[in-house]
Amino acid sequence: MTIPRVRKMRRAGAAALLAAGLAFSVAACGGDSGAGEEKSPAAASSTPPKSSGDGEGKNLPDTSQVLVTVHGDDGIDMVINSAERDSGGFLTVSGQLKNTGSELYTTPIQWGGTEQAVAATGRSLAAMTLVDSKDKKRYYVLRDTDNRPLTTSGFEPSIDAGKSLTFFAQFPAPAQSTTQVDLQFPGFANATIEIS
């Protein structure tokens, strides 16, 4: 056999082994009935905000309220619709990234952050952070046990003109006495938001 053919066969074998391993993992994780087990607060709270009733069956935040709008680079606006605490000790920020320009907007790779493990999970908004200047703390987007960020991920690499990308990002909740935080995200100025 020639060397290129051996390499090709090795790649095919490795791909088949990887596919079988993934299929086994999905089957092993997917068959969990949850009987006798308690879910961790992070697992119970990692879902996006509730549906706004748009009829499409997608989980979208309520966009009727606007906490702040921040104008970014190249005709992209970040609209924050809510920043809500939940009983599990988390803070979920919801909003939209709107392309207000007349051309296609390519989402920057910097939105996913600089962590290699997170970058390997695909496109996300993992670079979003919250700063509590009162307590001098910075909060990062939470990760699940597979190091996937608890934020909108897997979205298209661009946003059409006039369209928007609805998002959520989940953080550890600041102290109860903290009523506002600064949201920081690449390409946008700091946005001070009220916590509800």
Beta strands, then each sheet from edge to edge (+ up, - down):
strand 1: 68-71
strand 2: 76-85
strand 3: 90-99
strand 4: 105-106
strand 5: 129-132
strand 6: 137-140
strand 7: 158-159
strand 8: 164-172
strand 9: 180-184
strand 10: 191-194
sheet 1: 1+ 2- 3+ 8-
sheet 2: 4+ 7-
sheet 3: 6+ 5- 9+ 10-
end
